[in-house]
């Protein structure tokens, strides 16, 4: 009888340790996901800021400047529910304005334009990477949260279900191919 109770206690202890380890792993995944989201937000704000700087510099024609300015301003001011759409529209505006290599050359030819073009190129290249890191962290957290043991024992607590950040982040070809 005592031996059976000891084995049951030992089994419950092993299960408890396993569940605790799984909850810790899920917590680390949520922390990684939050850090990746903060990095993505920083890259999106940086891209919008650089685009605003280029749009207001006067090196582009007025129509291109206005398109970029409005798209970047909308991306920076967007509510969380509409942010993916606003960021996608900024990506589309960047591709439309910088579809012609002459626009990139016009930015480079202006005083301080070489640095602005490099900064813009770096900003548009970093957004897809940051989004990929965030979505990978979301994918890992979702995979673990789908397991029965996580759902049955409510190991995720009250944390919201992770959502990926889906947007059009294709950079303009003439900016994306520039060396850093």
Beta strands, then each sheet from edge to edge (+ up, - down):
end
